């Protein structure tokens, strides 16, 4: 028992030191990303097709859809395509109503037959149904619960026209922040996004480059998509966004995290829904990057400091270390969220210890099974990220 406690102390000491290094890296990574910002293009010449696969009514769906319509971009240079797996999906009625209200815009609602579904990823099946109706070269795929500003298309098309990159840009993605968090669970999710997920992605960008993408935005030219094999191979994968970024990078193109923050509209979600969604994300990362995900243990500094306290005896030493780790956590979150333009961690800093404990509980739970729930359906997640419907 004495040897076990000693080993636990040494491991936790190493983890806390690792966390301090990681906390420093998050600040540097956020600063580097901010410094690499490309201003929105002033010559919007790229033709853009926005692909919107939907499934059910998200909070404030009409406002979210409308934000993609009301773009400061020439009307003849972009179109918006909506589809759903179920032709009776209520979100399609919202899209159809917007089509009537914006007759000058190129909006199309495509009814996707269930017979077209050949895999377990309905989002990819819906995207495949939209491809025949695409009119422009640049495809922009964005999840249905995202909301953007009027300069969005100018911002995400700018890297394709920039000379700042050594290789051709093959994909542009956008970080996102939790917005309109109208419940306690939604506030915890917003903190998890802004204080955990986005900083870790920026650190990955700094240390190993960008080989991933976010569902908030995937801008990819049709020619690049065809060159990497299209969407068909992703029909049974849970992380189509991650794999698109990975395949584009492997093909020799640059993948860019644009300096444009998209709003992930959360609304008044319940704790169970928040837990289920974040557990799915965690198990997805574990499936595709098990070694890196195991190493992400050190990012849970506050929770680790509490575990460390259980192996120590002098109360003054325990209080100093735990409070010190918490202060480092708060300071770095304030700096990173300021650089990333995400107000949630700064507004709700007092919830950060609770958020950190929830995040750690999700991390632990992610190792205790392989089942996930996605848009009301249950799946078994195979090794490597393949989906098996339950």
C-alpha positions in Angstrom: 0.0 0.0 0.0 2.8 2.4 0.9 4.5 1.7 -2.5 1.2 2.2 -4.3 0.7 5.6 -2.6 4.2 6.6 -3.5 3.7 5.7 -7.2 0.4 7.6 -7.2 2.1 10.6 -5.8 4.9 10.5 -8.5 2.4 10.1 -11.3 0.2 12.9 -10.1 3.3 15.1 -9.6 4.3 14.4 -13.2 0.7 15.1 -14.4 0.5 18.5 -12.6 3.9 19.5 -14.0 2.6 18.4 -17.4 -0.5 20.5 -16.9 1.5 23.6 -16.2 3.4 23.2 -19.4 0.2 22.6 -21.3 -1.4 25.7 -19.7 1.5 27.8 -21.0 1.2 26.2 -24.5 -2.5 27.1 -24.7 -1.6 30.8 -24.4 1.2 30.6 -26.9 -1.0 28.6 -29.4 -3.9 31.0 -29.1 -1.6 34.0 -29.6 0.0 32.4 -32.7 -3.4 31.6 -34.2 -4.6 35.1 -33.6 -1.4 36.5 -35.1 -1.9 34.5 -38.3 -5.3 36.1 -39.0 -6.2 36.8 -42.6 -8.6 39.7 -43.2 -11.8 38.9 -45.1 -11.5 39.2 -48.8 -12.5 42.4 -50.5 -12.9 40.7 -53.9 -15.5 38.0 -53.4 -14.9 36.1 -56.7 -15.2 32.5 -55.4 -18.5 30.8 -56.2 -19.8 29.1 -53.0 -22.4 26.4 -52.4 -23.5 26.1 -48.7 -24.6 22.6 -47.8 -26.9 22.4 -44.8 -27.9 18.9 -43.7 -30.5 19.1 -41.0 -32.2 16.8 -38.5 -35.0 18.1 -36.4 -35.4 21.6 -35.0 -32.4 23.1 -33.2 -32.9 26.0 -30.8 -33.5 29.2 -32.8 -33.3 27.3 -36.1 -34.8 30.1 -38.2 -32.3 32.7 -37.0 -29.4 30.2 -37.5 -30.5 29.5 -41.1 -31.1 33.1 -41.8 -27.6 34.1 -40.8 -26.2 32.0 -43.7 -28.6 33.7 -46.1 -28.0 37.3 -45.1 -24.4 37.4 -46.2 -22.4 40.3 -47.4 -21.6 38.4 -50.6 -22.8 38.8 -54.2 -26.1 36.9 -54.5 -25.2 35.3 -57.8 -22.0 33.9 -56.3 -23.5 31.7 -53.6 -26.3 29.3 -53.1 -27.7 27.4 -50.0 -28.9 23.8 -50.2 -30.9 22.2 -47.4 -31.8 18.5 -47.0 -32.8 16.0 -44.3 -33.0 12.2 -44.2 -36.8 12.4 -43.5 -38.8 14.5 -46.0 -41.2 15.3 -43.2 -38.4 16.8 -41.0 -39.8 20.1 -39.5 -36.4 21.8 -40.2 -37.2 21.5 -43.9 -40.4 23.5 -43.4 -38.4 26.3 -41.8 -36.0 26.2 -44.8 -38.9 26.2 -47.3 -40.4 29.2 -45.6 -37.1 31.1 -45.8 -36.9 30.3 -49.5 -40.2 32.1 -50.0 -39.2 35.1 -47.9 -35.9 35.5 -49.8 -36.9 34.9 -53.4 -33.8 36.8 -54.7 -31.5 34.3 -53.1 -30.5 31.0 -54.6 -32.0 28.6 -52.0 -33.0 25.0 -52.6 -34.7 22.5 -50.4 -33.8 18.9 -51.5 -35.9 16.0 -50.3 -33.7 13.0 -49.6 -35.2 9.6 -50.0 -34.5 7.1 -47.2 -33.6 4.6 -49.9 -30.4 6.6 -50.5 -29.1 5.9 -47.1 -26.3 3.3 -47.5 -24.4 3.9 -44.3 -24.9 4.8 -40.7 -23.8 8.5 -40.9 -27.0 10.2 -42.0 -25.2 13.6 -42.2 -22.9 12.2 -44.9 -25.8 10.5 -46.7 -27.6 13.9 -46.8 -24.5 15.6 -48.1 -24.2 13.1 -50.9 -27.8 13.8 -51.8 -27.0 17.5 -52.1 -23.9 17.2 -54.4 -25.8 16.8 -57.7 -27.4 20.2 -57.0 -24.1 22.1 -56.4 -23.5 25.0 -58.7 -20.2 26.4 -57.5 -16.6 25.2 -56.9 -16.2 25.9 -53.2 -18.4 23.8 -50.9 -19.1 25.0 -47.4 -20.6 22.4 -45.0 -21.9 23.8 -41.7 -23.8 22.0 -38.9 -27.5 23.1 -38.6 -27.0 24.6 -35.1 -24.4 27.2 -36.1 -24.9 30.9 -36.5 -22.6 33.3 -38.3 -22.1 37.0 -39.1 -22.6 38.7 -42.5 -18.9 38.6 -43.2 -18.7 34.8 -42.8 -18.3 33.9 -46.5 -15.7 36.6 -47.1 -13.7 35.4 -44.1 -13.6 31.7 -44.9 -12.9 32.2 -48.6 -10.0 34.6 -47.9 -7.4 31.8 -47.2 -8.0 30.3 -50.6 -7.0 33.6 -52.2 -4.1 34.3 -49.9 -0.3 34.0 -50.6 0.5 33.4 -46.9 0.8 29.6 -47.2 3.6 27.4 -48.5 1.1 24.9 -50.0 -2.2 25.2 -51.7 -5.1 25.6 -49.2 -7.4 22.6 -49.5 -9.7 23.1 -46.6 -10.7 25.9 -44.2 -12.5 25.3 -40.9 -13.7 27.6 -38.1 -13.5 27.3 -34.4 -16.7 27.8 -32.5 -18.0 29.1 -29.2 -21.1 28.1 -27.1 -23.7 30.8 -27.5 -27.2 31.4 -26.2 -26.6 29.0 -23.3 -30.0 29.3 -21.5 -29.6 26.6 -19.0 -27.0 25.4 -16.4 -26.1 22.4 -18.6 -25.7 24.7 -21.6 -23.4 27.0 -19.7 -21.2 24.0 -18.7 -21.1 22.9 -22.3 -20.1 26.5 -23.4 -17.3 26.4 -20.9 -16.2 22.9 -22.1 -16.0 24.3 -25.6 -14.2 27.5 -24.8 -11.9 26.4 -22.0 -11.1 22.8 -23.0 -11.9 21.8 -26.6 -10.8 24.9 -28.6 -7.6 25.5 -26.6 -6.6 21.8 -27.2 -7.2 22.2 -30.9 -5.0 25.3 -31.1 -2.2 23.5 -29.2 -2.5 20.7 -31.7 -2.3 23.2 -34.5 0.9 24.7 -33.1 2.7 21.4 -32.3 1.7 19.1 -35.2 -0.2 21.2 -37.8 -3.8 21.0 -38.7 -5.0 17.5 -39.8 -8.6 17.8 -38.7 -11.7 20.0 -39.2 -14.7 21.1 -37.2 -18.4 20.5 -38.1 -19.0 24.2 -37.5 -17.4 24.9 -41.0 -15.7 22.9 -43.6 -14.9 24.8 -46.7 -13.4 22.6 -49.4 -13.2 22.9 -53.2 -15.0 20.3 -55.2 -11.8 19.4 -57.0 -10.0 18.7 -53.7 -13.0 16.6 -52.4 -12.8 14.5 -55.5 -9.1 14.1 -55.2 -9.3 12.7 -51.7 -12.0 10.2 -52.7 -15.2 12.1 -52.1 -17.7 11.6 -49.3 -18.7 8.0 -50.0 -16.0 6.4 -47.8 -17.3 8.3 -44.8 -20.8 6.8 -44.8 -20.0 4.6 -41.8 -17.6 6.9 -40.0 -18.7 9.0 -36.9 -16.2 11.8 -37.5 -16.6 12.8 -41.1 -15.3 16.3 -40.3 -12.1 15.1 -38.6 -11.4 12.6 -41.5 -12.0 15.2 -44.2 -9.3 17.4 -42.6 -7.0 14.4 -42.2 -7.4 13.3 -45.8 -6.9 16.8 -47.2 -3.7 17.2 -45.3 -2.5 13.7 -46.3 -3.1 14.7 -49.9 -0.5 17.5 -49.5 -2.8 20.5 -49.0 -2.9 23.1 -46.3 -5.7 22.9 -43.7 -6.4 26.3 -42.1 -8.2 27.2 -38.9 -9.7 30.5 -39.9 -9.6 33.4 -37.5 -13.4 33.5 -37.5 -15.4 32.4 -34.5 -18.8 30.7 -35.3 -21.6 30.6 -32.7 -22.8 27.1 -31.7 -26.3 27.9 -30.6 -27.0 25.7 -27.5 -30.3 27.0 -26.1 -31.9 25.5 -23.0 -30.5 22.0 -23.1 -30.9 19.5 -20.3 -28.0 18.0 -18.4 -28.6 14.5 -19.9 -28.4 15.9 -23.4 -25.2 17.8 -22.7 -23.6 14.8 -21.1 -24.6 12.5 -24.0 -23.3 14.9 -26.6 -20.0 15.5 -24.9 -19.5 11.8 -24.2 -20.0 11.1 -27.9 -17.3 13.7 -28.7 -15.0 12.2 -26.2 -15.4 8.6 -27.4 -15.0 9.8 -30.9 -11.6 11.4 -30.2 -10.6 8.2 -28.2 -11.5 6.1 -31.2 -9.5 8.0 -33.7 -6.5 9.1 -31.6 -6.3 6.8 -28.6 -2.7 7.6 -27.6 -3.2 11.4 -27.9 -6.5 11.1 -26.0 -4.9 9.1 -23.2 -2.2 11.8 -23.0 -4.9 14.5 -22.7 -5.3 13.4 -19.1 -2.8 16.1 -18.1 -5.1 18.8 -19.4 -7.5 18.2 -16.4 -5.3 20.2 -14.0 -7.9 21.1 -11.4 -9.3 17.6 -11.1 -5.8 16.2 -10.9 -4.9 18.6 -8.2 -7.8 17.3 -6.1 -6.6 13.7 -6.6 -3.1 14.8 -5.7 -4.4 16.3 -2.5 -5.8 12.9 -1.5 -2.2 11.5 -1.4 -0.8 14.3 0.7 -0.9 15.2 4.4 0.2 18.8 5.3 -2.9 20.9 4.9 -1.1 24.1 4.1 0.9 22.4 1.3 -2.4 21.0 -0.2 -4.2 24.3 -0.1 -1.3 26.1 -1.7 -0.9 23.6 -4.6 -4.7 23.3 -5.3 -5.2 27.0 -5.2 -2.2 27.6 -7.3 -3.4 25.2 -10.0 -6.8 26.8 -10.0 -5.3 30.3 -10.3 -3.2 29.1 -13.3 -6.3 27.6 -14.8 -8.3 30.8 -14.4 -5.6 33.0 -15.7 -4.9 31.0 -18.8 -8.6 30.6 -19.6 -9.0 34.4 -19.4 -6.1 35.0 -21.7 -7.0 32.3 -24.3 -10.7 33.2 -24.3 -9.8 36.8 -24.9 -7.5 35.9 -27.8 -10.2 33.5 -29.3 -13.0 36.0 -28.8 -15.1 33.6 -26.7 -16.8 35.5 -23.8 -18.3 32.5 -22.1 -15.3 31.5 -20.0 -14.8 35.0 -18.8 -18.4 35.7 -18.0 -18.9 32.4 -16.2 -15.4 31.9 -14.6 -17.0 31.1 -11.3 -18.4 27.9 -12.8 -15.1 26.8 -14.1 -14.2 24.4 -11.2 -17.6 22.7 -11.7 -17.1 22.5 -15.5 -13.6 21.0 -15.0 -15.0 18.3 -12.7 -17.7 17.5 -15.2 -15.1 17.4 -18.0 -13.0 15.0 -16.0 -15.9 12.8 -15.2 -16.7 12.6 -19.0 -13.1 11.8 -19.7 -13.2 8.9 -17.2 -16.6 7.7 -18.5 -15.3 7.8 -22.1 -13.0 4.8 -21.3 -15.9 2.8 -19.9 -17.8 1.8 -23.0 -18.2 2.3 -26.7 -21.8 3.3 -27.1 -22.8 6.7 -28.3 -26.1 8.5 -29.0 -26.4 10.8 -32.0 -29.5 12.7 -33.0 -31.8 10.3 -31.1 -30.1 7.1 -32.5 -27.9 4.7 -30.6 -24.7 3.4 -32.1 -21.8 1.1 -31.1 -18.5 2.8 -31.9 -16.0 0.3 -33.3 -12.2 0.7 -33.1 -11.1 3.2 -35.6 -14.3 5.2 -35.6 -16.7 3.0 -37.5 -20.4 3.2 -36.6 -22.6 0.2 -35.9 -26.3 0.9 -35.4 -27.9 -0.7 -32.3 
